[in-house]
Amino acid sequence: MGSTVFVSYAHDDMRHVSWIERLAMYLGQMMPDYELWDDGRIRPGEDWRASITSALSRANAAVLLVGPAFLRSEFIQSNELPRLLSATRERGVDVFPLIIGYCAYTRSVLEPFQSVNSPEHPLESLQLADQNRILNQLSMDIDKRLREKLRTQDLAHSDRADLIAAAKRMGRCLAATRTAFRSQMVRRDELYRRIADRVKPVENLEYEKFFFRYFGELAGQERFDFDQIRAVTEGPLQENNRTVLGLIENHPNLMQEIQSLPDLRQHLQYWLNKYDRIFVKYPEMCLLYVGVEDGVPFPQAVDEEVAAWIALNETTGSPRKH
């Protein structure tokens, strides 16, 4: 069953008219896919209190057949009503008080809830056609409300699945970036050593500036290695950085869920701006670094945070902060 409609009533209020049966007839025509639950479903020998508690816990909506016996029922007042009112606050369960008999509704705990019909005109005071009109309209209102909730839940589930898919793709891109960067570091260090052994530099330059400075003096194998290093920057580093930034900006909710993503976003914006405005214009560059000196360091723990968030949210019903 997709949804459960819990019906709360007092048997003494059904003495002259079985409002529960009249209600079931109208609700049944509108909701073949839903479960309509009342205590008539409790089988002989079954723990009736446990059955009621279970039904209340899974209820998506509740109809209260309110009459004088309902309002004076100790069990309803001390068990069913408190649970239902709590469910409206905590789970958004919709409550539909239907006034079936003259009673002190406006002096009860239900008074804040808009009743389906006026307490001054309970069903027992109306002609049959008017009773049927109210019961039919109530069934359509409940059906509409529950279908809206199901659509909202489907959208939320879809959004969650989309968020998890984006995080997974982000994780793959970050892993590929780290692999490419480590490979680039090996070539960088080897090329730096060979050039430094040959030219004996007197300046202590950072890698990016060092290769830019000696680009014109490269020959043979050195130039080949330089081009390989540049290819890593142009290829996997640039492509994955651009993809990750796009995922972050297209799924801003992830920045509220994963602590390091705002810092990663800023780092990537800076890195790609430098790539587009400077790196592509200068063939003398093979490396592109931004970091602490620029005020936008790469958040080192972001890979682990993304992986942990994915693992957590794949096993829960809704996204959670890590």
ZAMARGU-4260 file (C-alpha; in steps of 0.2 Angstrom, whole numbers, plus 5000, padded with zeros to 4 digits):
<rodrens>
0) 5000/5000/5000 | 5006/5017/4996 | 4997/5027/5009 | 4987/5023/5025 | 4972/5033/5030
5) 4968/5030/5048 | 4950/5032/5054 | 4947/5036/5072 | 4929/5034/5079 | 4919/5029/5094
10) 4908/5014/5093 | 4894/5023/5103 | 4893/5036/5089 | 4889/5023/5076 | 4874/5017/5086
15) 4861/5025/5075 | 4871/5027/5058 | 4887/5017/5054 | 4896/5033/5048 | 4912/5022/5047
20) 4904/5011/5033 | 4897/5027/5024 | 4914/5034/5024 | 4923/5018/5019 | 4911/5017/5004
25) 4916/5035/4997 | 4935/5033/5002 | 4935/5016/4994 | 4930/5022/4977 | 4943/5036/4977
30) 4958/5026/4983 | 4960/5009/4977 | 4979/5010/4980 | 4978/5016/4998 | 4974/5007/5014
35) 4959/5013/5024 | 4962/5007/5042 | 4950/5006/5056 | 4949/4995/5071 | 4937/4983/5061
40) 4953/4976/5054 | 4959/4969/5070 | 4958/4950/5070 | 4952/4940/5084 | 4966/4936/5096
45) 4977/4950/5090 | 4985/4963/5101 | 4973/4977/5097 | 4983/4991/5106 | 4998/4986/5096
50) 4988/4985/5080 | 4982/5003/5083 | 4999/5009/5087 | 5006/5002/5071 | 4993/5009/5060
55) 4995/5026/5068 | 5014/5025/5065 | 5012/5023/5046 | 4997/5034/5044 | 4998/5047/5030
60) 4981/5055/5034 | 4968/5053/5047 | 4949/5055/5047 | 4941/5059/5064 | 4923/5055/5065
65) 4919/5067/5079 | 4903/5065/5090 | 4900/5066/5109 | 4906/5048/5112 | 4922/5052/5102
70) 4926/5067/5113 | 4922/5058/5129 | 4932/5042/5125 | 4946/5040/5137 | 4956/5029/5125
75) 4954/5041/5110 | 4959/5056/5121 | 4974/5048/5129 | 4981/5037/5115 | 4975/5040/5098
80) 4973/5059/5098 | 4990/5063/5106 | 4998/5052/5093 | 4989/5059/5079 | 4992/5077/5084
85) 5011/5073/5086 | 5011/5065/5069 | 5004/5081/5061 | 5019/5091/5069 | 5033/5078/5066
90) 5027/5070/5050 | 5015/5082/5042 | 5000/5069/5043 | 4984/5078/5037 | 4970/5077/5050
95) 4952/5079/5043 | 4939/5081/5058 | 4922/5076/5051 | 4908/5081/5063 | 4895/5067/5063
100) 4885/5073/5079 | 4882/5088/5089 | 4896/5089/5102 | 4908/5101/5110 | 4920/5102/5096
105) 4925/5120/5099 | 4930/5117/5117 | 4941/5101/5113 | 4959/5100/5108 | 4954/5099/5090
110) 4947/5116/5090 | 4963/5123/5081 | 4960/5111/5066 | 4948/5117/5053 | 4934/5104/5052
115) 4927/5097/5036 | 4910/5103/5040 | 4903/5115/5053 | 4901/5109/5071 | 4884/5118/5070
120) 4879/5107/5056 | 4885/5089/5060 | 4881/5076/5047 | 4866/5069/5058 | 4857/5086/5056
125) 4858/5086/5037 | 4848/5078/5023 | 4855/5062/5015 | 4860/5070/4999 | 4870/5084/5009
130) 4878/5070/5019 | 4883/5061/5003 | 4890/5077/4996 | 4901/5080/5011 | 4907/5062/5011
135) 4911/5062/4993 | 4920/5079/4993 | 4930/5073/5008 | 4936/5058/4999 | 4941/5068/4984
140) 4950/5080/4995 | 4960/5066/5004 | 4964/5058/4988 | 4971/5075/4981 | 4981/5078/4996
145) 4989/5061/4996 | 4993/5061/4978 | 5001/5078/4980 | 5012/5071/4994 | 5017/5056/4983
150) 5022/5068/4969 | 5032/5078/4982 | 5040/5062/4989 | 5044/5056/4971 | 5052/5073/4967
155) 5062/5073/4983 | 5068/5055/4979 | 5073/5060/4962 | 5082/5075/4968 | 5091/5065/4981
160) 5096/5052/4968 | 5102/5066/4956 | 5112/5073/4971 | 5120/5056/4974 | 5124/5053/4956
165) 5132/5071/4955 | 5143/5067/4970 | 5148/5050/4963 | 5153/5058/4947 | 5163/5072/4957
170) 5172/5058/4966 | 5177/5050/4950 | 5184/5066/4943 | 5193/5070/4959 | 5201/5053/4959
175) 5206/5055/4941 | 5213/5072/4945 | 5224/5066/4959 | 5230/5051/4949 | 5235/5063/4934
180) 5243/5076/4946 | 5254/5062/4954 | 5259/5056/4937 | 5263/5074/4932 | 5274/5077/4948
185) 5285/5062/4944 | 5288/5069/4926 | 5290/5087/4934 | 5303/5082/4947 | 5313/5072/4934
190) 5313/5086/4921 | 5318/5099/4934 | 5332/5088/4940 | 5339/5086/4922 | 5338/5105/4918
195) 5345/5111/4935 | 5360/5099/4933 | 5363/5106/4916 | 5360/5125/4918 | 5365/5127/4936
200) 5352/5140/4941 | 5357/5153/4953 | 5339/5158/4956 | 5327/5147/4968 | 5312/5148/4957
205) 5296/5138/4959 | 5292/5125/4947 | 5279/5135/4937 | 5291/5149/4935 | 5307/5138/4933
210) 5300/5129/4917 | 5294/5146/4910 | 5311/5153/4913 | 5320/5139/4904 | 5308/5135/4890
215) 5319/5142/4877 | 5333/5132/4882 | 5324/5115/4881 | 5330/5102/4868 | 5327/5084/4863
220) 5320/5074/4877 | 5318/5089/4889 | 5306/5097/4876 | 5297/5080/4874 | 5295/5078/4893
225) 5289/5097/4894 | 5275/5093/4882 | 5270/5078/4891 | 5268/5088/4907 | 5258/5102/4898
230) 5247/5088/4891 | 5242/5083/4908 | 5237/5101/4913 | 5228/5103/4896 | 5219/5086/4897
235) 5214/5077/4913 | 5218/5092/4925 | 5208/5105/4916 | 5194/5093/4910 | 5191/5086/4927
240) 5192/5103/4936 | 5180/5110/4924 | 5168/5095/4927 | 5169/5096/4946 | 5166/5115/4946
245) 5151/5112/4935 | 5144/5099/4946 | 5146/5110/4961 | 5137/5125/4953 | 5123/5114/4946
250) 5120/5106/4963 | 5122/5120/4975 | 5114/5109/4989 | 5129/5099/4989 | 5139/5113/4996
255) 5127/5113/5011 | 5130/5094/5014 | 5149/5093/5011 | 5160/5104/5021 | 5174/5106/5009
260) 5165/5110/4993 | 5164/5129/4995 | 5183/5130/4997 | 5185/5118/4982 | 5173/5128/4972
265) 5183/5144/4975 | 5200/5135/4972 | 5193/5128/4955 | 5186/5145/4950 | 5203/5153/4953
270) 5212/5138/4944 | 5201/5139/4928 | 5202/5158/4927 | 5221/5157/4927 | 5220/5143/4914
275) 5208/5152/4902 | 5216/5169/4904 | 5235/5165/4905 | 5240/5146/4903 | 5232/5144/4885
280) 5241/5160/4879 | 5259/5155/4884 | 5266/5139/4877 | 5281/5142/4889 | 5270/5135/4903
285) 5267/5117/4907 | 5261/5118/4925 | 5247/5128/4933 | 5247/5130/4951 | 5236/5140/4963
290) 5236/5138/4982 | 5240/5145/4999 | 5250/5160/4992 | 5234/5164/4981 | 5223/5162/4996
295) 5213/5148/4988 | 5222/5131/4993 | 5215/5115/4987 | 5205/5106/5002 | 5215/5091/5004
300) 5202/5080/5013 | 5188/5084/5000 | 5190/5067/4992 | 5187/5058/5008 | 5172/5069/5013
305) 5164/5066/4996 | 5166/5047/4998 | 5160/5047/5016 | 5144/5058/5011 | 5140/5046/4997
310) 5142/5031/5008 | 5131/5039/5021 | 5117/5045/5010 | 5116/5029/5000 | 5110/5020/5015
315) 5098/5033/5022 | 5081/5040/5016 | 5087/5058/5014 | 5103/5068/5012 | 5112/5071/5028
320) 5127/5083/5032 | 5143/5074/5035
</rodrens>
